[in-house]
């Protein structure tokens, strides 16, 4: 049985387990809203501004661990969510944004409320795509959710022209996704993990620098066990607060321009900086000048090492934060003299 693009859209969301959609209606997405409002198992949250919808979806993703979903119209509707996309991109938050677009035959002709949604969002999304054929809609939505939630999470934008939402096609939701150019690393490299353990054992004044990635990866238990086994002090970014108990003897609290003096000094004088689910940014990295005084900075992240952006002395181990920390038993408990 053939379904319209709007019906395929709603059925695809149902297959992905979407329960809540944030957004604001507009001209080119009205056909989608006509079908969406009839769905009893999908709740639509009407916002007063598209930017608010993007941030609400971002908060929903952080609170639930699921991808936040946004649905807005073309032109100003899409441009209003750019701040939310950029924020989700910087914080590695899974977000799928569906934007309306003028009909495919009007794209590039300065049509009413037309904007280059793909071009505008390219710098602040993990992936974006313009759907030109209704037959590709279900597959594109499946890939969007897969890309947004796998590897290092991030926002994905799917641009749906008006005529695609009204055209009809046979609906079959794909069971799996296989993208030739996208194979995120989620398993640890045994050699790199052993190297990390050896360097931790050799270090005299190591510090664990924790960011929001430890929370998103549910790695709090592994992080605590690693710190206790190796007796390494832990400092957290603002987004990393809560990943390690603030009352723990090894907790140094938050660092950076709004952090504690002793935390910044410890970072300044450490000889091994172990970054766990964190990226080096101005308010923390440059205030501590760890890149100048620490012989090495080590990066445990899901994507390519972030420390290379602000430090010339770094090495990175690329894998899931939680999986990486589960390999901590490669070294034995130590009690260095400086820790006492």
N, C-alpha and C positions, 0 to 999 in steps of 0.2 A: 504493500500500500504506500502510495506516495504521500509525503508530508511537505509542508511549506518550510522554508528556512527558519521561520520563527518557531514552528513546532519542533524542528530538529534541534534548535538551540535549547529549548526547554527540556527535551528528552535527554540531550547530552549532559545538561547540568544534573539531571536526576541520576544518570549513570555514574556521575562523579561524586555523588553523595552530597551535593550542595543543598543546604537547608536555608541559607540566608543570602540575599543579594542586596547590595547597597547601590543607590543611584538616584537619578532624576530623569524623567521622561523628556522626549524631544521629538521633533517632526519625523526624522528618518527611522526612529526606532519604535514608533507607535505600534506597528504590526507585531513586534516582539512583545511589547507590553500588553497587547490585546490577549495574547496567549499566556503570558506569564501570570497575569492576574487571575487566570482560571486554575492555576496550579495550587492544589491544597497542601502539598508537602514542601513547597518553596515559599518562604516569606520574603517579601520585598520591603526594605526599609527606605522610605522616602526621606531624603535629606533636603535641606534648604539651599545647598550649594554643592556642586560636584566635588570641590576640593574636600569638603567634609565627608563625602561618601568614600573617597579614596582613603582618607585617614581612618575612618571607621572600619573599613575593610582591613586595613593594616593592623589596627588594634585587635580585630576579631582573629586574624591570623596568629598574632602573638599570643593571644589568650588560649586559643584552641589547638594550635599546631597545624590546622588545616589552611588551605589556600583561601584567602579572602577574595570575594568576587564583586566587581563593580560593573555597572551598566549605565552608560551615558550616551548622549546624542552626539552628533557631529559638530564640527566647528568649535564654538566656545565651550560646548560641553566637554569635549576632549581636552582642550587647552587648559581648562580649569583643574584637571586631575594631574597635571604634570608635576606639581609639587609633591603630591602623594606618591607618584611613581618614583620620583627621584629619592624620596625618603626611604621607600621600600627597597630601592636598589642599593642605597648606601648601607642599610641595616640588614640586608639579605633576608627580606621578608617575602614569603610566597604570596603572590597577588596575581590574579587574572583579571585584566580590565577589558571589557567588551565595549567598543565604541561604534557608534553609527557612522555611516559615510553616505555621501550622495550616490546616486546610481552609477554603475560602472561606466556608462556612456557619457556621464557628465564630469568624471574625474579629470582634472587638469584644465577645465574650462571656466574656472572662477565661478562655479555655481553657488547658489545661496547656501551659506553656512558650510562651505567646503574648506577643509584644511588638510595639509599633508600630515595626517595622523602618524603614519609610519616614520616619516622623516623627523617630525618633531620629537617623537618618543624614542628614537634610536639611541641617543646618548644616555637615557635613564631607564632602559629596560634590559632585561636579560635576553629577550627575544621579542620580535613583533612581526606581524604578518597581516597582509591584506587578502581577504577571501574574495576571489573573483568568480568562483563557481560554487553553486549551492551543493554540488556533489562532493566538494572538498570540506564542507563545513564541519561535519562530525569528526572527521580525521584531524582537522586543524584544532578543534577544541580539545580532543584527547591529547594531542601533542602539547598544547598550551599548558594544561594542568600537569603533565609529566615534567616538562621543562621547569615550570615554576616551583615544583616541590622536590625535585631531585637535585643531587649535587649540592652546590651552594644555592640555596633558594633565592628567588628574586621575582620581580614583576614581569609579566608577559602581557602584551597587548594584542588583541585580535580585533581587526577593523572589518566591520560587516556592512557592505553597501546596502542601500534600500532595496534594490531589485533582487539581491541575494536572499533577503529575509522573506520576500514574497514568492520567489520561484519555488518549484516543487521538485522533489527527488526522492528516490527510494532511501529509506533510513536503515542503516545497519551500523551500530556503534562498534568500533574496533576493540578487540580484546587486549591488544598490546601495542606498544610503540617501539619502532626500531628506526633510529635516526643515525645515519652513517657518520655524520660529523659531530655527533654529541654522545660521548661516552664518559660521564663523570667518574672520577676516581673516588671510590668509597672504602676500599680496603687498604690497609697499611702495607708498606714495603718493609719486609723483615730486616733488610740491611740498614735502611734508614732509621728504623726504630732502635736497632742495636747501637747504631752510631749515636743516637740521642741519649740512650742510657749510659753509654761510655762517657759522653761529655758531661752529663749530670754528675756522674761519679767523680770526675776530675775537677769539677768546679769547686771553688772555695766559697763563693758568695753568689749562688744562683737565686733567681727570683722567678716566680710564675706570674705572668701578666695575663689576666683573664678578661675576656670580653663577652658580648652577648651570644656568640656562637656556642659557648659552653651550655647556655640555658636552652637555646633552640635545639641542641643535639641531645638534651637530657643527660648531660655528662657530669652532673654535680657530684654524684656518688663516686665516680671514677676519679674526678679531680681531687676530691677530699682524700681518697685513699692514696693517690700518688703523692700529694703533699705530705701526708703523714708518714708514708714509707720512706721517702727521701728527705723528710724534714726540711722542706723548702718553703720559705715565706710566700704568701699569695697576696697579690694586689689586684684590684678589679677596676675596670672602667665603669662609667655610669650604667651602661647597659648590662654589665656583668655582675652588678650587685645582686646578691641572692644566690649566686652559683656556689659560693663558699661562705660558711657561717661567719658573720662578723665578730662573734664572741670567741672564735677559735684562737688559741695561742699563736697560730701561724698566720693569722689574718693581719695584714697591714692596712686594710681599709682601701678607700678609693684614692687614686692618684690624679695628677694633673693640676690644672690651675685652680680647681675647686676641691682638690684633695688635701691630704695631710702633709705637713712638712717632712716628717720622718719617712713617709712613703716615697716621696719624690727623691729624697736623699739616698734611700736604699736603692732605688732604681738607678740613680746617678752613679753609684759606686759598685754596682753588681758586676760580676765577671761573666755571668751567663744569664741572658734574658730569654725565658721560655714563653713565647706568646701562644696562648691557647684560645682559639676562637675569637681573636681580636685583630684589629688592624691598627697600624700606627697613624694617629691623627694629631693635628697641631696641639689641642688643649692638653693632651697627655704626653705625647712623644717628645715634643720639643721643649716642654716645660722641665722634663726630667733630664734631657740631654743624654739619655742612655746610649744613643747612637755614637756619642763621642767618647764615653768612658768605658762602656762595656765592650770587651774584646769580640764577643759574638752575640748576635741576636738570632734566636731560633724561632721558627714560625710553624705552628701546628694548625693548619687550616684545611678546609675542604677544597679550595681552589689554589691557584698559583700563589707562592709566598708574597704576602703583602708588604713585608718589611723591606723588600727591595726598593720600594718607592721612596723611603726616607732614611735608608741605612745602606752604606756600602759594605758593611760586614754582617752578612746574614747567611743563613741556610734555611731551607724550608722543607717540611715533610708534608706531603699533600695527601690528605684523607679525611674521612669523617672524624670530628673531634672526639666523639664518644668511642668510636672504634680504635682510634689512636690511643686514647688513655687506657683502654682495656689491656694494652700490651705493656703496661707499666711494670709487670712482674719480672721483666728481664734484668732488673737490678735488685740488689738486696737492701734492706733497711740500713741507713747510715745515720750517724749522729755527729756531724762536724762540730768542731769547737766553736766556730763563729755563731752557731745557732743557739748556743747556751749563753 
